[in-house]
Amino acid sequence: MGLSEKDAEGTDLERSQPSDTSSIVEVPPGDFRYAEISKDAEQKFGKTVRGLSSRHMQLITIGSSIGTGILFVLWPLFMAAAEMCSWLPVRGSIFQFAERYVDPALGFAGGWIYFYGALMLVCSDFTGCVSVISFWDDKTNPGWYILLTLGISLILNLVAVKYYGEVEFVTASFKILLMLGLLAATFITMLGGNPQHDRYGFRYWEQPMKEYLEKDTLGRFLGFWRVLIYAGFACGGPDVVMMTSAEVQNPRVVIPKATKKIYFRLGLFYIVGTLALGIICPANNPALLESISTGASGSAASPWVLGLRSHGINGLANLVNAIVLTSAWSCGNAYVYASTRTLYALSINGKAPAIFKKCLSNGVPIYALAVVAAVSCISFLNATSSTNIVLGWFINLSTVSFLITYMVIFITYIRFRAAVVKQVGLNALYFKTPFGLQPYISYFGFGFAFVIMFFNGFYIFWPGAFNAADFISSYFGVFFFIATYVFWKVYKKTSFVKAAEADIFSGKQAIDDEEKEFVAAESEKKVPFFEKAFNKLF
């Protein structure tokens, strides 16, 4: 495993390998509790296939991590996910790992809370698409646009996974170009490159932080915290990487490769992006406040567009709106995929009805997709209610679910690390978090996510602000998770998994063999020039 070979893109890339080749671990003989799909079950139901290439994973990783998410949670999550998934890229990794390394009850509850959260995110993203489209057309019944955007996504998810990868590749590329363009526009205009020749620089930073619910320092802190909760809604990426790890080609190379470059992406799109947004548009921009109060749609409410307009630059609204629409649709499409694969993986692990194991010949879990399609019809609530109200419900429902999912991932990683130390040693890992920061950043990430989850609905309890619908949407996920955990704990009488007994090997030998075959086959192929160039760039 220590030999340098050509990767799938045809470039000389040293294969991801244990940091100490003397400690390479062979899968020991014996029966393991968690096997991949048996041959009989595969013939009866079919199975998913590894149809995602390296460039698909690279752009999925970039695209899913561009947003306003919580950096202090997201970066540790990427590191933890990469270590676990490069070691064992199996189906349903989020909850299967929790079952193997922590407690089967945690795996059951973690799988279902993620499935629930992903479904709510599907609904919120397609509802968001309607909001963006209404910038151009606010006369047509929103239900027709939900049908159109959701229908296209479902059709795409019916075809082979490689086509899903291609679409995500294109939409993520648009998202990257939009972000780079907006960053460049901010830099140019702040130095006076605008029709007004106004060299405004950091003018809007003179009065930072706005008040919420209260006055002065407390009000500014509450405003910061309210925004932080919304950032939790936009915090995506590691979960998608984990769910796609079972369908990406050559995962031992591709997953570490995508993760190693996440530092630059997070630094550029999170830190620099947030900095630029605060430079170009103040929080008290009159047009921004008016768009919020009137429920303006699409880019009419975008601080980027409003900031550029305030400096005399018009005409970008349609372009920004179009790219924002592709971004919102792409996110919804990604979670149609993720929720479908989650239900499928729950089924093959005995935590959902066996019927959901059924796959088409192209590897699509057809009955799982049908359930996702049916539940996603909740989005049609938007046809009879205010878009902003419905979108707010879905945001709250998905935010707490994903924060719980991320807490499960952190706990799972901490126990995975303990099992690896106990059984094979850390040098056997294919990828390790740099600078020796694990497991400390996972402890920090868990604590940070817990605090945000606990205070998710703090504004509800403010005097005179209580609302039953907001309370349910803010905390339903917590009660759902506790109920599913207790149910499986009592029903199956599960126990905590000791580090020395955790199963870190089931399915590994098959993946090792598959990887060797893939590398051997790919080394004989000629790779197009654009793929080589893309690999050099990313």
C-alpha positions as CSV (number, residue, x, y, z in Angstrom):
1,M,0.0,0.0,0.0
2,G,3.0,2.3,0.3
3,L,3.6,2.4,-3.5
4,S,3.0,5.6,-5.5
5,E,0.4,5.0,-8.2
6,K,-1.6,7.0,-10.7
7,D,-4.9,8.0,-9.2
8,A,-8.2,8.1,-11.1
9,E,-7.4,11.4,-12.7
10,G,-4.1,10.2,-14.1
11,T,-1.8,12.3,-11.9
12,D,1.0,11.0,-9.8
13,L,-0.5,10.9,-6.4
14,E,0.8,8.9,-3.5
15,R,-2.1,6.8,-2.4
16,S,-3.6,7.6,0.9
17,Q,-2.0,5.1,3.3
18,P,-1.3,4.5,6.9
19,S,1.3,7.0,8.1
20,D,3.6,4.2,9.3
21,T,3.7,1.4,6.6
22,S,5.1,-1.0,9.2
23,S,1.8,-0.9,11.0
24,I,-0.4,-1.7,8.0
25,V,-3.3,-3.7,9.3
26,E,-4.7,-6.7,7.5
27,V,-8.3,-7.6,8.3
28,P,-8.1,-10.5,10.8
29,P,-10.1,-13.7,10.1
30,G,-13.3,-14.3,11.9
31,D,-17.0,-13.5,11.7
32,F,-18.0,-9.9,12.2
33,R,-21.4,-8.5,13.2
34,Y,-21.7,-6.0,10.4
35,A,-21.3,-7.4,7.0
36,E,-22.1,-5.7,3.7
37,I,-25.0,-7.0,1.7
38,S,-24.9,-10.8,1.3
39,K,-24.8,-12.3,-2.2
40,D,-28.3,-13.7,-1.8
41,A,-29.7,-10.3,-0.7
42,E,-27.8,-8.6,-3.5
43,Q,-29.4,-10.9,-6.1
44,K,-32.8,-10.3,-4.6
45,F,-32.7,-6.6,-3.9
46,G,-29.6,-5.2,-5.8
47,K,-27.3,-2.7,-4.3
48,T,-25.9,0.8,-4.7
49,V,-22.8,1.3,-6.8
50,R,-19.6,3.4,-6.7
51,G,-20.4,5.8,-9.5
52,L,-18.9,9.1,-8.2
53,S,-15.5,10.1,-9.4
54,S,-12.8,12.1,-7.7
55,R,-13.9,15.4,-9.4
56,H,-17.5,14.8,-8.3
57,M,-16.4,14.4,-4.7
58,Q,-14.2,17.5,-4.9
59,L,-17.0,19.7,-6.0
60,I,-19.6,18.1,-3.8
61,T,-17.3,18.9,-0.8
62,I,-16.7,22.5,-2.0
63,G,-20.3,23.2,-2.9
64,S,-21.8,21.7,0.3
65,S,-19.4,23.7,2.5
66,I,-20.1,27.1,0.9
67,G,-22.7,28.9,2.9
68,T,-23.0,30.7,6.2
69,G,-22.5,27.7,8.4
70,I,-20.7,27.4,11.8
71,L,-17.0,27.2,11.0
72,F,-16.2,25.9,14.5
73,V,-18.5,23.0,14.0
74,L,-17.9,22.4,10.3
75,W,-14.1,22.0,10.2
76,P,-13.9,19.5,13.1
77,L,-16.7,17.6,11.5
78,F,-14.9,17.3,8.2
79,M,-11.8,16.0,9.9
80,A,-13.7,13.4,12.0
81,A,-15.7,12.3,9.0
82,A,-12.6,11.9,6.8
83,E,-10.8,9.8,9.4
84,M,-13.7,7.4,9.8
85,C,-14.8,7.2,6.2
86,S,-11.4,6.8,4.7
87,W,-10.9,3.8,7.0
88,L,-14.3,2.3,6.3
89,P,-16.4,3.9,3.5
90,V,-19.6,1.8,4.0
91,R,-23.3,2.4,3.4
92,G,-25.0,4.4,6.1
93,S,-21.8,5.4,7.7
94,I,-23.3,8.1,10.0
95,F,-25.4,5.7,12.0
96,Q,-23.6,2.4,11.3
97,F,-20.4,3.9,12.8
98,A,-22.4,5.0,15.9
99,E,-23.8,1.5,16.3
100,R,-20.3,-0.1,15.9
101,Y,-18.3,2.2,18.1
102,V,-20.8,3.6,20.7
103,D,-24.2,1.9,21.2
104,P,-26.6,0.3,18.8
105,A,-29.4,2.5,20.2
106,L,-27.4,5.6,19.2
107,G,-27.0,4.2,15.7
108,F,-30.8,3.7,15.4
109,A,-31.6,7.1,16.8
110,G,-28.9,8.8,14.8
111,G,-30.0,7.2,11.6
112,W,-33.6,8.2,12.0
113,I,-32.9,11.8,13.2
114,Y,-30.6,12.3,10.2
115,F,-33.3,10.9,7.8
116,Y,-35.9,13.2,9.4
117,G,-33.6,16.2,9.2
118,A,-32.6,15.5,5.6
119,L,-36.3,15.3,4.6
120,M,-37.0,18.6,6.3
121,L,-34.1,20.1,4.5
122,V,-35.4,18.8,1.2
123,C,-38.7,20.6,2.0
124,S,-37.0,23.8,3.1
125,D,-34.8,24.0,0.0
126,F,-37.6,23.5,-2.5
127,T,-39.7,26.0,-0.6
128,G,-36.6,28.3,-0.9
129,C,-36.6,27.7,-4.6
130,V,-40.1,29.1,-4.8
131,S,-39.1,32.2,-2.9
132,V,-36.3,32.8,-5.4
133,I,-38.5,32.2,-8.4
134,S,-41.2,34.6,-7.1
135,F,-38.7,37.4,-7.7
136,W,-39.6,37.0,-11.3
137,D,-43.1,35.6,-11.0
138,D,-45.2,36.1,-7.9
139,K,-48.6,35.5,-9.7
140,T,-48.4,31.8,-10.4
141,N,-49.4,29.4,-7.6
142,P,-46.2,28.3,-5.8
143,G,-47.4,24.7,-6.0
144,W,-46.5,24.5,-9.7
145,Y,-42.9,25.6,-9.1
146,I,-42.6,23.1,-6.2
147,L,-43.8,20.4,-8.5
148,L,-41.3,21.5,-11.2
149,T,-38.2,21.7,-9.0
150,L,-39.0,18.7,-6.9
151,G,-40.0,16.7,-10.0
152,I,-36.7,17.4,-11.8
153,S,-34.7,16.3,-8.7
154,L,-36.7,13.1,-8.3
155,I,-36.2,12.2,-12.0
156,L,-32.4,12.9,-11.6
157,N,-32.3,10.7,-8.6
158,L,-33.9,7.9,-10.6
159,V,-30.9,7.6,-13.0
160,A,-27.4,6.3,-12.2
161,V,-25.5,8.1,-9.4
162,K,-22.8,9.3,-11.8
163,Y,-25.4,11.7,-13.3
164,Y,-26.2,13.0,-9.9
165,G,-22.5,13.7,-9.5
166,E,-22.3,15.5,-12.8
167,V,-25.2,17.8,-12.0
168,E,-23.7,18.6,-8.5
169,F,-20.4,19.2,-10.3
170,V,-22.0,21.9,-12.5
171,T,-24.1,23.5,-9.9
172,A,-21.2,23.7,-7.4
173,S,-19.1,25.3,-10.1
174,F,-21.7,28.0,-10.5
175,K,-21.8,28.5,-6.8
176,I,-18.0,28.9,-6.7
177,L,-18.0,31.4,-9.6
178,L,-20.7,33.4,-7.9
179,M,-18.8,33.6,-4.7
180,L,-15.5,34.5,-6.4
181,G,-17.3,37.2,-8.4
182,L,-18.9,38.8,-5.4
183,L,-15.6,38.8,-3.5
184,A,-13.9,40.5,-6.4
185,A,-16.8,43.0,-6.7
186,T,-16.5,43.8,-3.0
187,F,-12.8,44.4,-3.2
188,I,-13.0,46.6,-6.2
189,T,-15.9,48.8,-5.0
190,M,-14.5,49.3,-1.5
191,L,-11.4,50.9,-3.1
192,G,-13.5,53.3,-5.1
193,G,-14.2,51.2,-8.2
194,N,-17.9,52.1,-8.4
195,P,-20.0,54.6,-10.3
196,Q,-20.1,56.9,-7.3
197,H,-16.3,56.8,-6.9
198,D,-16.9,56.2,-3.2
199,R,-13.9,54.8,-1.4
200,Y,-16.0,53.4,1.5
201,G,-13.5,50.8,2.8
202,F,-14.5,49.6,6.3
203,R,-17.0,52.5,6.9
204,Y,-19.9,50.1,7.9
205,W,-17.8,48.5,10.7
206,E,-18.0,51.7,12.8
207,Q,-21.2,50.4,14.5
208,P,-21.0,46.6,14.6
209,M,-23.7,44.2,16.0
210,K,-27.4,45.0,16.1
211,E,-29.8,44.6,18.9
212,Y,-32.5,41.9,19.2
213,L,-35.2,41.7,21.8
214,E,-33.3,43.9,24.3
215,K,-31.1,47.0,24.3
216,D,-27.4,47.6,24.6
217,T,-25.0,44.8,25.3
218,L,-27.6,42.1,26.0
219,G,-29.5,43.0,22.9
220,R,-26.3,42.8,20.7
221,F,-25.4,39.4,22.2
222,L,-29.0,38.1,21.6
223,G,-28.8,39.4,18.0
224,F,-25.5,37.6,17.5
225,W,-26.9,34.4,19.0
226,R,-30.0,34.5,16.8
227,V,-27.9,34.7,13.7
228,L,-25.7,31.9,15.0
229,I,-28.7,29.6,15.1
230,Y,-29.5,30.4,11.5
231,A,-25.9,29.6,10.7
232,G,-26.6,26.2,12.1
233,F,-29.2,25.7,9.4
234,A,-26.7,26.5,6.7
235,C,-24.0,24.2,8.2
236,G,-23.7,21.3,5.7
237,G,-21.1,19.3,4.1
238,P,-19.6,16.5,6.2
239,D,-22.9,14.5,6.4
240,V,-23.1,14.6,2.5
241,V,-19.5,13.4,2.3
242,M,-20.2,10.6,4.7
243,M,-23.3,9.5,2.8
244,T,-21.5,9.6,-0.6
245,S,-18.4,7.7,0.7
246,A,-20.0,4.4,-0.1
247,E,-20.6,5.4,-3.8
248,V,-17.3,7.2,-4.6
249,Q,-14.6,5.4,-6.5
250,N,-11.3,4.9,-4.9
251,P,-12.4,6.4,-1.5
252,R,-9.1,5.8,0.3
253,V,-7.6,8.4,-2.1
254,V,-10.5,10.6,-2.9
255,I,-11.8,11.3,0.6
256,P,-8.5,12.4,2.2
257,K,-7.7,14.4,-1.0
258,A,-10.9,16.3,-0.8
259,T,-10.5,16.9,3.0
260,K,-6.9,18.1,2.9
261,K,-8.0,21.0,0.7
262,I,-10.9,22.1,2.9
263,Y,-8.7,24.5,4.8
264,F,-8.4,26.8,1.9
265,R,-12.1,26.5,0.9
266,L,-13.4,27.2,4.4
267,G,-11.0,30.1,4.8
268,L,-11.9,31.7,1.5
269,F,-15.7,31.1,1.5
270,Y,-16.4,31.5,5.2
271,I,-14.0,33.9,6.7
272,V,-13.3,36.1,3.6
273,G,-16.9,35.8,2.5
274,T,-18.3,36.9,5.8
275,L,-15.8,39.7,5.9
276,A,-16.7,40.9,2.4
277,L,-20.5,40.8,3.2
278,G,-20.0,43.0,6.2
279,I,-17.9,45.4,4.2
280,I,-20.4,45.9,1.3
281,C,-23.7,46.0,3.1
282,P,-24.4,47.3,6.7
283,A,-27.0,45.6,8.8
284,N,-29.0,48.8,9.0
285,N,-29.1,49.2,5.2
286,P,-32.6,50.8,4.6
287,A,-33.3,48.6,1.5
288,L,-32.3,45.5,3.5
289,L,-34.6,46.3,6.4
290,E,-37.5,47.0,4.0
291,S,-36.9,43.7,2.1
292,I,-37.0,41.8,5.4
293,S,-40.2,43.6,6.7
294,T,-42.0,43.1,3.4
295,G,-40.8,39.5,2.8
296,A,-39.0,40.3,-0.5
297,S,-38.1,37.4,-2.6
298,G,-34.9,36.1,-4.1
299,S,-32.1,38.4,-4.8
300,A,-34.3,41.4,-3.9
301,A,-33.5,40.5,-0.3
302,S,-29.8,39.6,-0.9
303,P,-27.4,41.8,1.0
304,W,-24.9,41.4,-1.8
305,V,-27.2,42.8,-4.4
306,L,-28.5,45.5,-2.1
307,G,-25.0,46.5,-1.2
308,L,-23.9,46.8,-4.8
309,R,-27.0,48.8,-5.6
310,S,-26.3,51.2,-2.8
311,H,-23.0,52.0,-4.5
312,G,-24.6,52.6,-7.9
313,I,-24.2,49.1,-9.4
314,N,-27.5,47.8,-10.8
315,G,-28.4,45.0,-13.2
316,L,-26.9,42.1,-11.2
317,A,-30.1,41.0,-9.5
318,N,-31.2,38.6,-12.3
319,L,-27.8,37.0,-12.6
320,V,-27.4,36.5,-8.8
321,N,-31.0,35.3,-8.5
322,A,-30.4,32.6,-11.2
323,I,-27.3,31.3,-9.6
324,V,-28.9,31.4,-6.1
325,L,-31.7,29.3,-7.6
326,T,-29.3,26.7,-8.9
327,S,-27.6,26.7,-5.5
328,A,-30.9,26.2,-3.6
329,W,-32.1,23.5,-6.0
330,S,-28.7,21.8,-5.8
331,C,-28.9,21.6,-2.0
332,G,-32.4,20.1,-2.1
333,N,-31.2,17.6,-4.7
334,A,-28.3,16.6,-2.6
335,Y,-30.6,15.9,0.3
336,V,-33.0,13.9,-1.8
337,Y,-30.0,11.7,-2.5
338,A,-28.8,11.7,1.1
339,S,-32.3,10.9,2.6
340,T,-32.8,8.1,0.0
341,R,-29.5,6.5,0.8
342,T,-30.1,6.9,4.5
343,L,-33.4,5.0,4.4
344,Y,-31.8,2.3,2.2
345,A,-28.9,1.9,4.6
346,L,-31.2,1.8,7.6
347,S,-33.0,-1.1,5.8
348,I,-29.9,-3.1,5.0
349,N,-28.9,-2.7,8.7
350,G,-32.2,-4.0,10.0
351,K,-33.5,-0.7,11.2
352,A,-36.2,-0.1,8.6
353,P,-38.5,-2.5,6.6
354,A,-36.6,-4.8,4.2
355,I,-38.6,-3.5,1.2
356,F,-36.4,-0.4,1.2
357,K,-33.4,-2.5,0.3
358,K,-34.7,-2.9,-3.3
359,C,-32.5,-1.2,-5.9
360,L,-32.8,-0.8,-9.6
361,S,-30.2,-2.2,-11.9
362,N,-28.4,1.2,-11.9
363,G,-28.1,1.1,-8.1
364,V,-31.0,3.4,-7.2
365,P,-33.0,2.4,-4.1
366,I,-36.3,2.8,-5.7
367,Y,-38.7,2.3,-2.8
368,A,-36.6,4.5,-0.5
369,L,-36.8,7.2,-3.2
370,A,-40.6,6.7,-3.4
371,V,-40.9,7.4,0.3
372,V,-38.7,10.5,0.1
373,A,-40.9,11.7,-2.8
374,A,-44.1,11.2,-0.9
375,V,-42.9,12.9,2.3
376,S,-41.4,15.8,0.3
377,C,-44.9,16.7,-0.8
378,I,-45.1,18.5,2.6
379,S,-43.5,21.3,0.6
380,F,-46.9,21.9,-1.0
381,L,-47.9,23.6,2.3
382,N,-46.3,26.6,0.7
383,A,-49.1,26.7,-1.9
384,T,-51.6,27.8,0.8
385,S,-49.4,29.5,3.4
386,S,-46.9,32.3,3.4
387,T,-43.5,31.2,2.0
388,N,-41.6,32.9,4.8
389,I,-43.7,31.2,7.5
390,V,-43.4,27.7,6.0
391,L,-39.7,28.2,5.3
392,G,-39.2,29.2,8.9
393,W,-40.8,26.0,10.1
394,F,-38.6,23.9,7.9
395,I,-35.5,25.8,8.9
396,N,-36.2,25.2,12.6
397,L,-37.1,21.5,12.1
398,S,-33.9,20.8,10.1
399,T,-31.5,22.9,12.2
400,V,-31.9,21.0,15.5
401,S,-31.9,17.7,13.7
402,F,-28.6,18.4,12.0
403,L,-27.1,19.7,15.2
404,I,-28.0,16.4,16.9
405,T,-26.6,14.5,14.0
406,Y,-23.3,16.4,14.2
407,M,-23.2,15.7,18.0
408,V,-23.7,12.0,17.2
409,I,-20.8,12.1,14.7
410,F,-18.5,13.8,17.2
411,I,-19.3,11.2,19.9
412,T,-18.9,8.4,17.4
413,Y,-15.5,9.7,16.3
414,I,-14.3,10.0,19.8
415,R,-15.2,6.3,20.4
416,F,-13.8,5.3,17.0
417,R,-10.5,6.9,17.9
418,A,-10.4,5.0,21.2
419,A,-11.1,1.8,19.4
420,V,-8.4,2.4,16.8
421,V,-5.9,3.2,19.6
422,K,-6.8,0.1,21.5
423,Q,-6.9,-2.3,18.5
424,V,-4.5,-1.2,15.8
425,G,-2.9,2.1,16.7
426,L,-3.4,5.6,15.1
427,N,-0.6,5.0,12.5
428,A,-2.9,2.5,10.7
429,L,-5.3,5.3,9.7
430,Y,-5.4,6.4,6.0
431,F,-6.0,10.0,7.0
432,K,-5.2,11.8,10.3
433,T,-6.2,15.3,11.3
434,P,-3.1,17.6,11.1
435,F,-1.3,19.2,14.0
436,G,-2.5,16.5,16.5
437,L,-5.8,18.4,17.1
438,Q,-8.0,15.4,17.5
439,P,-9.8,14.5,19.7
440,Y,-9.8,18.0,21.2
441,I,-11.6,19.7,18.4
442,S,-14.2,17.0,18.4
443,Y,-14.9,17.7,22.1
444,F,-15.1,21.4,21.4
445,G,-17.4,20.9,18.3
446,F,-19.7,18.7,20.4
447,G,-20.0,21.2,23.1
448,F,-20.5,24.1,20.7
449,A,-23.3,22.2,18.8
450,F,-25.0,21.2,22.1
451,V,-25.2,24.8,23.4
452,I,-26.6,26.0,20.1
453,M,-29.1,23.1,20.0
454,F,-30.2,23.7,23.6
455,F,-30.8,27.5,23.1
456,N,-32.2,27.1,19.6
457,G,-35.6,28.5,20.5
458,F,-34.5,30.9,23.2
459,Y,-36.5,33.8,21.7
460,I,-39.7,31.8,22.2
461,F,-39.4,32.1,26.0
462,W,-39.0,35.9,26.0
463,P,-41.8,37.7,27.7
464,G,-44.8,37.9,25.4
465,A,-43.1,36.0,22.6
466,F,-44.2,32.4,23.2
467,N,-45.7,30.6,20.1
468,A,-46.6,27.0,20.1
469,A,-45.8,26.4,16.5
470,D,-42.3,27.9,17.0
471,F,-41.7,25.8,20.1
472,I,-42.6,22.6,18.3
473,S,-40.5,23.4,15.2
474,S,-37.6,24.4,17.4
475,Y,-37.5,21.4,19.8
476,F,-39.4,18.5,18.1
477,G,-36.2,17.0,16.9
478,V,-34.8,16.7,20.4
479,F,-37.9,14.8,21.6
480,F,-37.9,12.6,18.5
481,F,-34.2,11.7,19.0
482,I,-34.7,10.9,22.7
483,A,-37.8,8.8,22.0
484,T,-36.1,6.7,19.2
485,Y,-33.0,6.2,21.4
486,V,-35.0,5.0,24.4
487,F,-37.2,2.8,22.2
488,W,-34.3,0.9,20.7
489,K,-32.4,0.8,24.0
490,V,-35.4,-0.9,25.7
491,Y,-36.6,-3.0,22.8
492,K,-33.2,-4.4,21.9
493,K,-31.6,-4.1,25.4
494,T,-28.5,-2.6,23.9
495,S,-25.3,-1.9,25.8
496,F,-22.4,0.5,25.5
497,V,-19.6,-0.8,23.2
498,K,-16.1,-1.1,24.7
499,A,-13.2,0.2,22.7
500,A,-11.5,-3.2,22.6
501,E,-14.7,-4.8,21.3
502,A,-15.8,-2.2,18.7
503,D,-16.0,-3.6,15.2
504,I,-13.7,-1.6,13.0
505,F,-13.2,-4.4,10.4
506,S,-16.5,-5.6,9.0
507,G,-16.6,-4.8,5.3
508,K,-13.0,-3.6,5.2
509,Q,-11.6,-6.5,3.3
510,A,-14.1,-6.2,0.5
511,I,-13.3,-2.5,0.2
512,D,-9.6,-3.2,0.2
513,D,-10.0,-5.7,-2.6
514,E,-12.3,-3.4,-4.6
515,E,-9.8,-0.5,-4.3
516,K,-6.9,-2.7,-5.6
517,E,-9.0,-3.7,-8.6
518,F,-10.0,-0.1,-9.3
519,V,-6.5,1.3,-9.1
520,A,-5.2,-1.4,-11.4
521,A,-8.0,-0.8,-14.0
522,E,-7.6,3.0,-13.9
523,S,-3.9,3.0,-14.3
524,E,-4.5,1.6,-17.8
525,K,-6.9,4.4,-18.9
526,K,-6.1,7.6,-20.7
527,V,-7.4,10.6,-18.8
528,P,-8.8,13.7,-20.7
529,F,-6.8,16.9,-20.5
530,F,-9.5,18.8,-18.7
531,E,-9.7,16.2,-15.9
532,K,-5.9,16.5,-15.4
533,A,-6.2,20.3,-15.3
534,F,-9.0,20.1,-12.8
535,N,-7.1,17.7,-10.6
536,K,-4.1,20.1,-10.6
537,L,-6.4,23.1,-9.7
538,F,-8.4,21.3,-7.0
